[in-house]
């Protein structure tokens, strides 16, 4: 009797295991939490020039509410320009004696923005606008006044200047360390969602590189030969471009080493112009895995030019496997210029037609003019 019961129990146990296994599968499938869907980046650059948003907490709240209303989910906020920061910086205070942009003395606009934006589930990415540029039409500004040895030089030995911007020597290790220290100061002290460089970080004007440090480094690596006097010489451009790429590797490694979830975003000039003029090889950055997000500045004033630039990228500058890292930067407002509604709509339609689901706008003040259009595309 005992033997029969044992035998039947063994068969029953086998059946019960199968039934239990199937039951658990059904239960798990019904209660499993779905993976979060990665939303397309719908971003905007928030400046402290031609905009008063950062001037008060009330203005910040108003701007964040508008972004939320229009479907903007990412704010790239200026963190560094004019040799000043939009947050209290010990590093900049030690450098220039100015702890924060004097417009914000006694406040911390970066912290205020992060607090308000996160309440609306909007990401905040710290944008180091000036990068290796020390100043704009200020003969080097406060940084180079205190660190003249950091000045970048053109072939004539003059301060390297391009489009009014005056440059530190981004090839110099001390300058790179200084820039990286500012980035990490923000990363370590603020609940930002990431950091961003642009056409000045990592970047240098191709006219630069004729300072003593860079010349000596070049000579050591080229059997004593001096750099070509032609600043656009392709091999000379490539050599300096590689230095910028190597620095981006440092930025990526440091930021991710501190917090792997932080976004490393770059908004370079378009390629190949950006490489020829600012030593930025962003397609290589993407291939090497040095960016989580790339936002090329596709600033065009007509749809034909815009579509050509987009197609150049989609068809030859970025692999399909990296397509989710790419969103275009659109110029909708600067100075007296505002993109017409019809033109903006054509750009957005061109993006969607090519599978591009997001974009970032330069700059915040411009998005106020297109509430219906943005809601239409971002609903």
C-alpha positions in Angstrom: 0.0 0.0 0.0 2.8 2.4 1.0 4.7 1.6 -2.3 1.6 2.3 -4.4 1.0 5.6 -2.8 4.7 6.6 -3.2 4.6 5.6 -6.9 1.4 7.6 -7.6 2.8 10.6 -5.6 5.9 10.7 -7.8 3.8 10.9 -11.0 1.6 13.4 -9.4 4.6 15.5 -8.3 5.9 15.6 -11.9 2.5 16.7 -13.2 2.2 19.3 -10.4 5.6 20.7 -11.3 4.6 21.2 -14.9 1.3 22.8 -13.9 3.1 25.1 -11.4 5.7 26.1 -14.0 3.0 27.0 -16.5 1.1 28.9 -13.9 4.1 30.9 -12.9 4.8 31.8 -16.5 1.3 33.2 -16.8 1.6 35.1 -13.6 4.9 36.6 -14.4 3.8 37.7 -17.9 0.8 39.4 -16.4 2.6 41.3 -13.6 6.0 41.9 -15.2 6.8 45.6 -15.4 7.3 46.7 -19.0 10.7 48.3 -19.9 10.4 52.0 -20.1 10.1 53.4 -23.6 13.0 55.7 -24.5 11.2 58.9 -25.5 12.7 60.9 -28.4 14.6 64.0 -27.3 12.5 67.1 -27.9 15.0 69.7 -26.6 15.7 73.4 -26.4 18.7 75.5 -25.6 18.2 77.9 -22.7 20.6 80.8 -22.9 21.4 83.8 -20.7 21.8 86.0 -23.7 18.6 87.6 -25.3 16.7 85.7 -22.6 15.7 86.6 -19.0 14.6 83.1 -18.0 17.5 82.6 -15.6 17.1 86.1 -14.0 14.6 84.9 -11.5 13.0 81.7 -10.0 9.6 82.9 -11.2 10.9 83.2 -14.8 12.3 79.7 -14.5 9.0 78.2 -13.3 7.2 80.0 -16.2 9.7 78.7 -18.8 9.6 75.1 -17.5 5.8 75.1 -17.5 5.8 76.3 -21.1 8.3 73.6 -22.1 6.1 71.0 -20.4 3.0 72.3 -22.2 4.7 72.2 -25.6 6.1 68.7 -25.2 9.8 69.8 -24.7 11.4 67.1 -22.5 15.0 68.2 -22.4 16.6 71.6 -21.6 20.2 72.3 -22.5 21.0 75.1 -20.1 24.0 77.4 -20.5 26.5 76.7 -17.7 29.6 78.5 -18.9 30.1 81.6 -21.0 31.9 84.9 -20.9 34.4 83.4 -18.4 31.6 83.0 -15.8 29.2 80.3 -14.7 25.5 80.2 -14.0 26.1 78.4 -10.8 28.5 79.2 -7.8 31.8 77.7 -9.0 34.8 77.4 -6.7 37.0 76.6 -9.6 36.0 79.8 -11.5 36.3 81.8 -8.3 39.9 80.6 -7.9 40.6 81.4 -11.5 39.0 84.9 -12.0 37.7 85.9 -8.5 34.1 85.7 -9.8 32.2 82.9 -8.3 29.1 83.2 -10.5 27.8 85.4 -13.3 27.2 88.7 -11.5 23.6 88.8 -12.8 22.9 85.9 -10.4 24.8 86.8 -7.3 23.1 85.3 -4.3 21.2 82.7 -6.3 21.9 79.4 -8.0 19.9 79.4 -11.3 21.2 76.0 -12.3 19.9 74.4 -9.1 16.6 76.2 -9.4 16.1 75.0 -13.0 16.9 71.4 -12.1 14.4 71.4 -9.3 11.6 72.9 -11.4 12.3 70.8 -14.5 12.5 67.5 -12.7 9.1 68.2 -11.2 7.8 68.0 -14.7 10.0 65.1 -15.7 12.1 67.3 -18.0 15.8 66.5 -18.2 18.4 69.2 -17.6 21.7 68.9 -19.4 24.5 71.3 -18.5 25.7 73.1 -21.6 29.3 74.4 -21.5 28.7 76.9 -24.2 32.1 78.7 -24.5 34.2 75.5 -24.1 37.8 76.3 -25.1 36.8 79.9 -26.1 38.0 82.3 -23.4 36.1 85.3 -24.5 34.2 87.1 -27.2 35.7 90.3 -28.6 37.4 91.0 -25.3 41.1 90.5 -26.1 41.2 87.3 -24.2 39.0 88.3 -21.3 39.5 87.5 -17.6 41.0 84.0 -18.1 43.8 84.9 -20.5 44.5 88.1 -18.5 45.4 85.8 -15.6 46.8 82.9 -17.7 48.5 84.5 -20.7 50.4 81.3 -21.3 47.1 79.6 -22.0 46.5 81.7 -25.1 46.1 79.9 -28.4 48.2 81.2 -31.3 47.7 81.4 -35.1 50.5 81.1 -37.7 51.5 84.8 -37.1 51.8 84.3 -33.4 48.7 86.3 -32.6 45.8 85.2 -30.3 43.7 82.7 -32.3 40.4 84.4 -33.0 37.5 83.1 -35.1 34.1 84.8 -35.6 34.9 87.1 -32.7 35.7 84.4 -30.2 39.1 84.3 -28.7 40.6 81.0 -27.7 42.5 79.3 -25.0 44.9 76.6 -26.1 42.8 73.5 -26.0 45.8 71.4 -27.0 47.5 72.3 -23.7 47.1 69.7 -21.0 46.5 72.4 -18.3 43.7 73.9 -20.3 42.1 70.5 -20.8 42.4 69.8 -17.1 40.7 73.1 -16.3 37.8 72.4 -18.6 37.3 68.9 -17.3 37.4 70.2 -13.8 34.5 72.5 -14.5 32.5 69.7 -16.1 33.1 67.4 -13.1 32.3 70.2 -10.6 28.8 70.3 -12.1 28.5 66.6 -12.4 29.5 66.0 -8.8 27.5 68.9 -7.2 24.2 68.9 -9.2 21.5 66.5 -10.1 22.0 67.1 -13.8 21.0 64.5 -16.3 24.1 65.0 -18.4 26.6 67.4 -19.9 26.9 69.0 -23.4 29.7 70.5 -25.5 29.1 72.3 -28.7 31.1 73.9 -31.6 33.6 75.1 -29.0 34.0 71.9 -27.0 35.9 69.8 -27.9 36.9 72.1 -30.6 39.6 74.5 -31.7 39.7 76.8 -34.7 41.8 75.3 -37.5 43.8 78.5 -37.5 45.2 77.6 -34.1 48.0 75.2 -33.1 51.1 77.5 -33.6 51.9 78.0 -30.0 55.2 76.7 -28.7 53.7 73.7 -26.8 51.8 72.4 -29.8 54.6 73.0 -32.3 57.1 71.1 -30.1 54.7 68.2 -29.7 54.1 68.1 -33.4 57.9 68.1 -34.1 58.5 65.2 -31.6 55.9 63.2 -33.5 57.1 64.1 -37.0 60.9 63.7 -36.9 61.5 67.3 -36.2 59.3 68.8 -38.9 57.4 71.9 -38.0 53.7 72.2 -38.7 52.6 73.4 -42.2 52.0 77.1 -42.5 48.8 76.2 -44.3 46.4 75.8 -41.4 44.0 73.8 -43.6 46.7 71.2 -44.6 44.7 67.9 -44.4 47.3 66.0 -42.4 47.8 68.9 -40.0 44.1 69.2 -39.6 43.8 65.5 -38.9 46.6 65.5 -36.3 44.9 68.3 -34.3 41.5 66.8 -34.7 42.8 63.6 -33.1 43.8 65.6 -30.0 40.2 66.9 -29.8 38.8 63.4 -30.1 41.2 62.1 -27.4 40.0 64.8 -25.1 36.4 63.8 -25.7 37.4 60.3 -24.7 38.7 61.8 -21.4 35.4 63.7 -20.8 33.3 60.6 -21.6 35.4 58.3 -19.3 35.4 60.8 -16.4 31.7 61.5 -16.6 30.7 57.9 -17.0 33.1 56.8 -14.3 31.3 59.0 -11.9 27.8 58.1 -13.0 27.2 55.7 -15.9 23.7 57.0 -16.3 24.6 60.6 -17.1 24.2 61.6 -20.8 27.2 62.8 -22.7 25.8 65.0 -25.4 27.7 67.0 -28.1 26.3 69.6 -30.5 29.1 70.1 -33.0 29.1 72.0 -36.3 28.0 70.0 -39.4 30.5 67.6 -40.9 32.9 67.9 -42.8 32.9 71.7 -42.4 33.2 71.3 -38.7 36.3 69.2 -39.0 37.9 71.6 -41.5 37.1 74.7 -39.4 36.9 73.5 -35.8 38.7 70.1 -35.8 35.5 68.2 -34.9 35.1 64.7 -36.4 31.7 63.9 -34.9 30.9 60.9 -37.0 34.0 59.3 -35.6 32.9 60.3 -32.1 29.7 58.3 -32.6 31.5 55.3 -34.1 33.9 55.2 -31.2 31.1 55.4 -28.7 32.2 58.7 -27.2 28.7 60.2 -27.1 25.2 59.2 -26.0 23.6 62.0 -28.0 24.9 64.0 -30.9 23.0 67.2 -32.0 24.6 68.7 -35.1 23.8 72.3 -35.6 21.9 72.1 -38.9 21.3 75.8 -39.0 19.8 76.4 -42.5 17.4 79.1 -43.7 15.7 77.2 -46.5 14.2 73.8 -46.7 16.4 72.7 -49.7 19.5 73.4 -47.7 18.1 71.7 -44.6 17.1 68.6 -46.4 20.4 68.2 -48.1 22.2 68.5 -44.7 19.9 66.0 -43.1 20.3 63.5 -46.0 24.1 63.9 -45.9 24.0 62.7 -42.3 21.4 60.0 -42.6 22.8 58.5 -45.8 26.5 58.6 -45.0 27.6 60.0 -41.7 25.9 57.8 -39.1 25.3 54.1 -39.0 21.8 52.7 -38.6 22.8 51.1 -35.3 23.6 54.6 -33.9 20.6 56.4 -35.4 18.9 56.7 -32.0 21.8 58.9 -30.8 21.2 61.5 -33.5 18.9 64.5 -33.4 19.2 67.6 -35.4 19.7 71.1 -34.0 17.3 73.6 -35.6 17.7 77.3 -35.7 14.4 79.0 -35.2 15.4 82.3 -33.6 18.5 84.5 -33.4 18.7 88.2 -33.4 16.0 89.5 -35.7 15.5 86.2 -37.4 12.6 83.9 -36.7 11.8 80.8 -38.8 8.4 81.1 -40.5 5.8 78.6 -39.3 5.7 77.0 -42.8 9.4 76.5 -42.9 9.6 74.9 -39.4 6.7 72.6 -40.3 8.6 71.5 -43.4 11.7 70.8 -41.3 9.7 68.7 -38.9 8.0 66.8 -41.7 11.4 66.1 -43.3 12.7 64.7 -40.0 9.7 62.4 -39.5 9.9 61.2 -43.1 13.5 60.0 -42.4 12.6 58.4 -39.1 14.0 61.2 -37.0 11.6 61.6 -34.1 13.2 64.4 -32.1 15.1 67.7 -32.4 16.5 70.5 -30.4 15.8 74.2 -30.9 18.0 77.2 -30.7 16.8 78.8 -28.7 14.1 78.9 -25.9 12.7 82.4 -26.7 11.8 81.0 -30.2 9.5 78.2 -29.1 7.0 80.7 -27.7 6.1 81.6 -31.3 5.0 78.1 -32.4 2.6 76.7 -29.7 0.1 75.1 -32.1 2.8 73.7 -34.4 4.8 72.1 -31.6 1.7 70.7 -30.0 0.8 69.2 -33.3 4.0 67.3 -33.7 4.6 66.5 -30.0 1.2 65.5 -28.9 
